Amino acid sequence: MKNKLQTCLASIREKTDFKPEIALILGSGLGDYADGIQIETTVDYSEIEGFPVSTVTGHKGRFVFGYVGEVPVVIMQGRVHYYEGYPMTDVVLPTRLMGLLGAKKLILTNAAGGINEHFRPGDFMMITDHIATGVPSPLIGPNLEELGPRFPDMSEVYSRRIQDVIREAASDCGISLREGVYVQLTGPNYETPAEVKMCKIWGGDAVGMSTACEAVAARHMGMEIGGISCITNLAAGISKEKLDHKEVQETADRVSKDFKRLVTKIIETM
Ligand code: HPA
């Protein structure tokens, strides 16, 4: 794994010496954001030796290097999901890579199903904490000592400072913001109503198939993290409707303008 990370890092460094301050991972349907920034260069995942390539439709597979305002950023346009069949260490490899490229801060975004009965499709939920126990920890296996400790603390995965930045950014943009706990399950099937009930009893407000594992790997490296879920649908059993990936994309499209304004404001002020 160490070698794979270093191979990928060297492969990117052959193409660019860009040094990002902030890393951003774009969720399902939110990938457009990267097209609107001041792009310096892009690197397709397929150009990176040893890199796990995403297979989901609607996910582009590339790193975008550029500026949001004055801030140098690296954006993952399309992430790698556990349900694609990669080992968890590969799933978080891009996150680690962005950390090694120099990003000390990470913003995670995703599309998620709403569990909290006050949530509506199209809401933004700031992630205050997560439950990652539905997937294997990305830290299982020999510890990469040069990245972080064997038993890293997870008592503040989503930085309180960045949470304040996100609240303030939402308020400045006039965008209403929900807050809650994100539960990661493996997917790719959506949950059963019983599973959603379980997530609710666990203390979850939203459920999805990504993000928490990336947050664990990033926190292990000491990155400062913020997270936002776009509630694209009500989770199974909360709504009477059947779930469909199309609905997820349609909702993400509908709110993409607000999403762009919010994320830009967050990056500029964090
Ligand atoms: N469940 C899991 N993942 C999701 C959902 C959902 O309802 N909506 C978008 N991603």
Boltz pocket constraint, residues with backbone or C-beta under 6 A from the ligand:
constraints:
  - pocket:
      binder: B
      contacts: [[A, 111], [A, 112], [A, 113], [A, 114], [A, 189], [A, 190], [A, 191], [A, 207], [A, 208], [A, 209], [A, 230], [A, 232], [A, 233], [A, 234], [A, 235], [A, 236], [A, 243], [A, 248]]
      max_distance: 6.0
